């Protein structure tokens, strides 16, 4: 069962980072500014955020396999639109479609694991999924530049002429979307071979509050990350207010989109709070370590890329260790251990300024993130009934993913308002991350045993 799920998660994560090295080429070919094309990254994160809880809910009612295959199809359609785009408007439209499919992939995949993998093996399967996510994210930044530069070289070759020459020399970035098609087709072919879902009597009501509040929260997060830096904290606060209103509404709604028990039972509620608190600490490290290294040591992008191995290798090592120890120690213990190591890494990033100290900080943070990646979903699948696993994991994925938007907003604000060099602004942001991660640790200690709902 895992191969189609792994390919789907790989595609979702790849498109988060592979486009980064292509932004300059995209702006030049479309006659736009970097600020303009930056929205295609924000829209991908925001659309995915909106799709995640909706996909989780649909997977409970319409079948996890069906939603997973539908998500792959939507993602592939969006990729084709992006690959054919010759204007910023069409590219943005394609990214919106692509983001909705991408956001639906992971909740459906995790719900499939909860439905079809024996409980004693679920943690190992989840570590495999998160390992593939991390691998794709790490490869994306490298592959993006290679694909675009390779396309330009191929377009200038003597044996290439006509329309193909124009396509490869003017729009070489189209290739980063075309590569999704064969991978998505392979995932679809493998997914179609999975057994059909068991019928379910779950129905979906029209929950107007959730329909309004989820996009509103996503919009506030997007504006925090991409609007004026002076407004970032205001938008972040507004997003938190929307989240609180969503929890309040869903606990009282007659036709709740989310199961009310998700907001009243201790286990799920604590996991959701941990996801919100650890978003900035985790994504602040994974998204901005290279930039911090370059500003702290006046290093080149190539040198920063090599230094990031100190983060990436321990991250993969943490996932490998977690997968091996999950049966012996349990998901709750691994989550707590991962958070303790992450806190140590954030403290080192905030306080150490030497080359060796920063590399040690990268390693600690990476190992902690890897160790703590799978346990939240593994625990959630134990806390909730199988009939609610889709909506429960969709909400957890959404809350965890908010860090991909809140971290850029927070760090941009610190860089804008901070006193001193940019590196000092990064360290201030890591200090805030340390506080947030430390606040989340007691919540992990309060998590009930895996069999208590």
Secondary structure, 3 states (H helix, E strand, C coil): CHHHHHHHHHHHHHHHHCCHHHHHHHHHHHCCCHHHHCHHHHHHHHHHHHHHHHHHHHHHHHCHHHHHHHHHHHHHHHHHHHHHCCCHHHHHHHHHHHHHHHHHHHHHHHHHHHHHCCHHHHHHHHHHHHHHHHHHHHHHHHHHHHHHHHHHHHHCCCCCCHHHHHHHHHCHHHHHHHHHHHHHHHHHHHHHCCCCCCCCCCCCCCCHHHHHHHHHHHHHHHHHHHCCHHHHHHHHHHHHHHHHHHHHHHCCCCCCCCCHHHHCCHHHHHHHHHHHHHHHHHHHHHHHHHHHHHHHHCCCHHHHHHHCHHHHHHHHHHHHHHHHHHHHHCHHHHHHHHHHHHHHHHHHHHHCCCHHHHHHHHHHHHHHHHHHCCHHHHHHHHHCCHHHHHHHHHHHHHHHHCHHHHHHHHHHHHHHHCCCCHHHHHHHHHHHHHHHHHHHHHHHHCCCCCCCC
